[in-house]
């Protein structure tokens, strides 16, 4: 799993590329989110456009990151999950909980109205 972190104003965008699975992506995602929260970032977007596979560990880490962010007064939103990733999120009934956006502009704008 490859991760790039960039920011636009006060929003951090985490570009994930690869497999969000047990032992690889889940640990990287946990480390990145923990570091961002430790640095007091409050607005985080996980760009899932290039995530090819997500398993139960990856889903668990997305949920754990979302819960941890809420505890720290931060928000995590998802950007552009591929159709197979969206299907998995829908099957696990996470889509009502997690905000998902199709464009980066929409995701960024959503923090301004929150």
Backbone torsions as a table, in degrees:
resi	resn	phi	psi	omega
1	UNK	NA	132.5	176.8
2	UNK	-109.0	139.8	-178.5
3	UNK	-130.9	130.5	171.3
4	UNK	-120.4	136.5	179.8
5	UNK	-117.9	129.2	178.1
6	UNK	-140.9	166.8	178.1
7	UNK	-137.0	151.9	173.6
8	UNK	-126.1	112.1	-174.0
9	UNK	54.8	-118.7	-176.6
10	UNK	-103.3	19.8	179.3
11	UNK	-113.7	130.7	175.9
12	UNK	-96.1	133.0	176.8
13	UNK	-114.7	122.8	-179.5
14	UNK	-106.0	108.8	178.9
15	UNK	-88.4	113.9	-179.4
16	UNK	-101.5	138.5	-176.9
17	UNK	-139.7	113.2	178.1
18	UNK	128.9	-146.0	-174.6
19	UNK	-102.5	122.0	177.5
20	UNK	-96.3	79.0	-172.5
21	UNK	-133.0	170.1	-178.8
22	UNK	-52.5	130.7	172.7
23	UNK	84.4	-9.9	-179.5
24	UNK	-126.9	-84.0	-175.1
25	UNK	-64.5	-36.8	-176.9
26	UNK	-64.1	-39.8	-179.8
27	UNK	-69.9	-40.0	178.7
28	UNK	-63.3	-46.0	179.4
29	UNK	-59.9	-45.4	179.3
30	UNK	-58.1	-47.4	-178.7
31	UNK	-62.5	-43.8	-178.8
32	UNK	-64.4	-47.2	-178.6
33	UNK	-65.0	-42.7	178.3
34	UNK	-59.2	-42.7	179.8
35	UNK	-65.1	-42.7	179.5
36	UNK	-63.8	-42.2	178.8
37	UNK	-67.4	-36.7	177.4
38	UNK	-64.3	-31.4	177.4
39	UNK	-84.3	4.2	174.4
40	UNK	71.2	29.1	171.8
41	UNK	-75.6	134.9	-175.8
42	UNK	-109.0	-17.2	-176.0
43	UNK	-124.1	109.4	-173.9
44	UNK	-125.8	132.2	175.7
45	UNK	-116.9	126.1	174.5
46	UNK	-97.5	110.9	179.8
47	UNK	-85.5	109.0	-175.4
48	UNK	-99.6	11.0	-174.2
49	UNK	-55.3	-37.8	-176.5
50	UNK	-102.8	13.3	174.6
51	UNK	-79.5	122.2	-174.5
52	UNK	-91.3	-32.9	-178.6
53	UNK	-144.3	140.9	172.3
54	UNK	-132.0	130.6	177.7
55	UNK	-109.8	-173.1	-176.3
56	UNK	-61.6	-33.4	177.6
57	UNK	-67.8	-40.7	176.9
58	UNK	-63.6	-43.7	177.7
59	UNK	-63.1	-43.7	178.6
60	UNK	-59.1	-38.8	-179.5
61	UNK	-72.1	-36.5	175.1
62	UNK	-60.6	-46.0	179.7
63	UNK	-65.2	-44.7	179.6
64	UNK	-61.7	-40.5	178.5
65	UNK	-64.9	-42.5	178.9
66	UNK	-61.1	-45.7	179.3
67	UNK	-64.5	-43.7	179.8
68	UNK	-62.8	-42.4	178.6
69	UNK	-59.8	-44.7	179.1
70	UNK	-59.0	-40.6	-179.9
71	UNK	-62.7	-31.4	179.7
72	UNK	-93.8	10.0	179.1
73	UNK	74.4	22.4	180.0
74	UNK	-110.1	168.9	178.1
75	UNK	-127.0	139.4	172.7
76	UNK	-119.5	129.3	178.2
77	UNK	-126.3	155.4	-177.2
78	UNK	-105.3	145.2	-178.4
79	UNK	-124.8	130.7	170.3
80	UNK	45.7	52.6	174.8
81	UNK	-66.2	140.2	177.2
82	UNK	-61.4	158.7	-177.6
83	UNK	-52.4	-42.4	-178.9
84	UNK	-68.4	-31.3	177.5
85	UNK	-72.8	-42.2	176.9
86	UNK	-59.4	-42.0	-179.7
87	UNK	-61.0	-44.1	178.7
88	UNK	-62.8	-43.7	179.4
89	UNK	-64.0	-36.8	178.5
90	UNK	-68.2	-44.6	-179.4
91	UNK	-62.2	-33.9	179.1
92	UNK	-87.1	5.2	176.7
93	UNK	59.7	35.3	178.3
94	UNK	-92.9	-20.4	-175.4
95	UNK	-62.7	-32.4	174.9
96	UNK	-66.0	-28.7	-178.0
97	UNK	-81.0	-44.2	-174.0
98	UNK	-95.1	136.5	175.9
99	UNK	-81.8	130.4	-178.5
100	UNK	-123.4	134.4	-178.3
101	UNK	-125.5	147.6	179.9
102	UNK	-91.9	-19.2	178.6
103	UNK	-129.8	149.0	179.2
104	UNK	-62.6	-37.3	179.6
105	UNK	-60.6	-43.7	178.4
106	UNK	-63.3	-42.9	179.7
107	UNK	-62.0	-44.9	179.2
108	UNK	-64.1	-43.7	-178.8
109	UNK	-63.8	-31.0	-177.8
110	UNK	-63.4	-27.8	178.1
111	UNK	-73.1	-28.3	-179.4
112	UNK	-71.7	-28.5	-178.5
113	UNK	-94.5	-6.9	-177.6
114	UNK	-77.8	NA	NA
